[in-house]
Amino acid sequence: QVQLVESGGDLVQAGGSLRLSCAASGNIFSIRVMGWHRQAPGKQRELVAAITSAGSTNYADSVKGRFTISRDNAKNTVYLQMNSLKPDDTAVYYCNALISSSPPSIKNYWGQGTQVTVSS
């Protein structure tokens, strides 16, 4: 059993910045991939950014150059630094992690989400 807890969502003005955090705890052998998805009202859930344990990253085209994902492997924590925020970034942001556990098992976990609202 693994739990993901997000924090950092807030209401900010366009052009502002936020930093989201997600900490994983529980039966963790290794975290293979950790990242963030978001879902805006009436929109599909989409990948925002992801990072592997080795540090390889992927970003959605809409956030490249504005968002930066990073991790602290020792703390099983991933961060999303969001700069130059736009109203279109408004969404619930969900932490996601692909985790290997013991006994051997690989499972995708989701956090409860944190609301990010960007005003124009």
Secondary structure in CASP SS format (residue, H / E / C, confidence):
PFRMAT SS
TARGET T0000
AUTHOR 0000-0000-0000
METHOD secondary structure of the structure
MODEL  1
Q C 1.00
V E 1.00
Q E 1.00
L E 1.00
V E 1.00
E E 1.00
S E 1.00
G C 1.00
G C 1.00
D C 1.00
L E 1.00
V E 1.00
Q E 1.00
A C 1.00
G C 1.00
G C 1.00
S C 1.00
L E 1.00
R E 1.00
L E 1.00
S E 1.00
C E 1.00
A E 1.00
A E 1.00
S E 1.00
G E 1.00
N C 1.00
I C 1.00
F C 1.00
S E 1.00
I E 1.00
R E 1.00
V E 1.00
M E 1.00
G E 1.00
W E 1.00
H E 1.00
R E 1.00
Q E 1.00
A C 1.00
P C 1.00
G C 1.00
K C 1.00
Q C 1.00
R C 1.00
E E 1.00
L E 1.00
V E 1.00
A E 1.00
A E 1.00
I E 1.00
T E 1.00
S C 1.00
A C 1.00
G C 1.00
S C 1.00
T E 1.00
N E 1.00
Y E 1.00
A C 1.00
D C 1.00
S C 1.00
V C 1.00
K C 1.00
G C 1.00
R C 1.00
F E 1.00
T E 1.00
I E 1.00
S E 1.00
R E 1.00
D E 1.00
N H 1.00
A H 1.00
K H 1.00
N C 1.00
T E 1.00
V E 1.00
Y E 1.00
L E 1.00
Q E 1.00
M E 1.00
N C 1.00
S C 1.00
L C 1.00
K C 1.00
P H 1.00
D H 1.00
D H 1.00
T C 1.00
A E 1.00
V E 1.00
Y E 1.00
Y E 1.00
C E 1.00
N E 1.00
A E 1.00
L E 1.00
I E 1.00
S E 1.00
S E 1.00
S C 1.00
P C 1.00
P C 1.00
S E 1.00
I E 1.00
K E 1.00
N E 1.00
Y E 1.00
W E 1.00
G C 1.00
Q C 1.00
G C 1.00
T E 1.00
Q E 1.00
V E 1.00
T E 1.00
V E 1.00
S E 1.00
S C 1.00
END
